[in-house]
Amino acid sequence: MPKIASFSRRNFMKSAGVTALVGTLGAGNSQAASPQKMAKNGTFDFDTPYNRIGTNSSRWDSPAKRYPAGQFKYGMGVASMDFEAPPCITEAIAERCEHHTWGYMSSTESLVDAVVQWSGTRHGLDLDPKSVVLSTGVYPGVIAGLRTFAPPATKVLMLTPIYDGFFYHCRHTGVIPSESPMKRVNGRFEIDWEDLESRMTPDTHAMIVCNPQNPTGNVWTQEELLRIGRLCLEHKIVVLSDEIHSDIVRPGHRYIPFASLPDEAVVNNSVTFNAISKTFNMAGMKTAFLYSKNPTLLGRVVQNHRADLNTLGVTATEAAYRNGAPWFDQLLPYLDGNHSFVETYVRDNMPLVDYHRAEGTYLTWLDFSKAIQAIGAPQMALEKGYSSPEHYLQDWLVEHSGVYLNPGANYGPGGAGHMRMNLGSSRLIVKEAFDSMAAALRKA
Ligand SMILES: Cc1ncc(COP(=O)(O)O)c(C=O)c1O
């Protein structure tokens, strides 16, 4: 008997009807019961699918509830990865669990030190530990930033398509998103500088920068960031830089922390929000951080922010920073391989889909415009009351291929025609999901 009801995989499978995928993954092979078997002689196996079904996973278990008739098979939406975490994380948690007390913690200095070390070693960022504030997620950090710099009913600038969470932040804090759609130029999403600057009005007090950009995968260059930063400075707009995907960057690109830009005034006009949760797939551990080189800005944000950290999140996060690099250094090329696989696959097998090359993140942003027309999604969306053709396509893909993607319309202007797909899975699962979508679209 599982000790936690929600871990009863068999019950879950019965009620949610996702046996097809479980079959693919090897039903009952209870990987979760024997953690760390993926690590052999320092080599991590990202190829063998790791079954998360029935573990209260929003990526796998939420769509199964939404499609109770059992059509859903492949959870390729929510941005969490399917790989087993590195052993150092599980070991650190297990060791802490041996001491059976869970009272308030005395200090988190050691975790801050680990953040500073990682940011310096991997990204050349020189952080003063006093400028780093821990938080329970990037989400609450950005909300505190908005509360501080953007009074209700003022505008917050962002480049779209962008992470849909920012629209919730805006709603939550009563500010108005001011969206500057990017233009696709030679296959890359480029900033429309004229449009961006035209939106830097006196009632715009903050700009959210997403680097790398979710969902398009842009890894912003130093020149782009400097230009954004100088425009914001000139127009008295504070930069809130969300860098949660910073570690996941593809060869040929380099993540530039906003706070490392070679212009002190620009840097001092910014607050950055980050976490290692995407890097090591630890979003459920709810441990993140924010920092600013400008103590005045930081002090103001801190007045609107209170982190309630939890012991296991702190333990796990510090273990990842200090000991997780070997695992991550093997993961990164694997994710790059997934991106390359998808590029070739879409070109060779999916004439109704256009590929766009991501520079970072484990997300791919696919143009389904032709598929949307082929299945009559605009008309069907109107007739059936969907909020967009992409939302209709989302259901259509689940019905016809079992694959669950995120509709582009959720990501603001420029999202039309697109779907976001999560590639943070074993290649086998990625391939099966694509095979299934390609077969469905061939019949469209
Ligand atoms: C750009 C971006 N920011 C923030 C978040 C959420 O961060 P957290 O879980 O730390 O609140 C996500 C999650 O996908 C994201 O993609």
The ligand as an SDF file (V2000), in Angstrom:
LIG
                    3D

 16 16  0  0  0  0  0  0  0  0999 V2000
    9.7380   32.7370  -17.3090 C   0  0  0  0  0  0  0  0  0  0  0  0
    9.1800   32.0550  -16.0880 C   0  0  0  0  0  0  0  0  0  0  0  0
    9.1270   32.7240  -14.9260 N   0  0  0  0  0  0  0  0  0  0  0  0
    8.6380   32.1600  -13.8070 C   0  0  0  0  0  0  0  0  0  0  0  0
    8.1660   30.8580  -13.8070 C   0  0  0  0  0  0  0  0  0  0  0  0
    7.6210   30.2730  -12.5400 C   0  0  0  0  0  0  0  0  0  0  0  0
    8.6020   30.3330  -11.5440 O   0  0  0  0  0  0  0  0  0  0  0  0
    8.3500   29.8030  -10.0780 P   0  0  0  0  0  0  0  0  0  0  0  0
    7.8330   28.4120  -10.1720 O   0  0  0  0  0  0  0  0  0  0  0  0
    9.6950   29.8940   -9.4230 O   0  0  0  0  0  0  0  0  0  0  0  0
    7.3810   30.7630   -9.4420 O   0  0  0  0  0  0  0  0  0  0  0  0
    8.1990   30.1120  -14.9990 C   0  0  0  0  0  0  0  0  0  0  0  0
    7.6700   28.7380  -15.0460 C   0  0  0  0  0  0  0  0  0  0  0  0
    7.5270   28.1270  -16.0610 O   0  0  0  0  0  0  0  0  0  0  0  0
    8.7330   30.7300  -16.1610 C   0  0  0  0  0  0  0  0  0  0  0  0
    8.8170   30.0690  -17.3320 O   0  0  0  0  0  0  0  0  0  0  0  0
  1  2  1  0
  2  3  1  0
  2 15  2  0
  3  4  2  0
  4  5  1  0
  5  6  1  0
  5 12  2  0
  6  7  1  0
  7  8  1  0
  8  9  2  0
  8 10  1  0
  8 11  1  0
 12 13  1  0
 12 15  1  0
 13 14  2  0
 15 16  1  0
M  END
$$$$
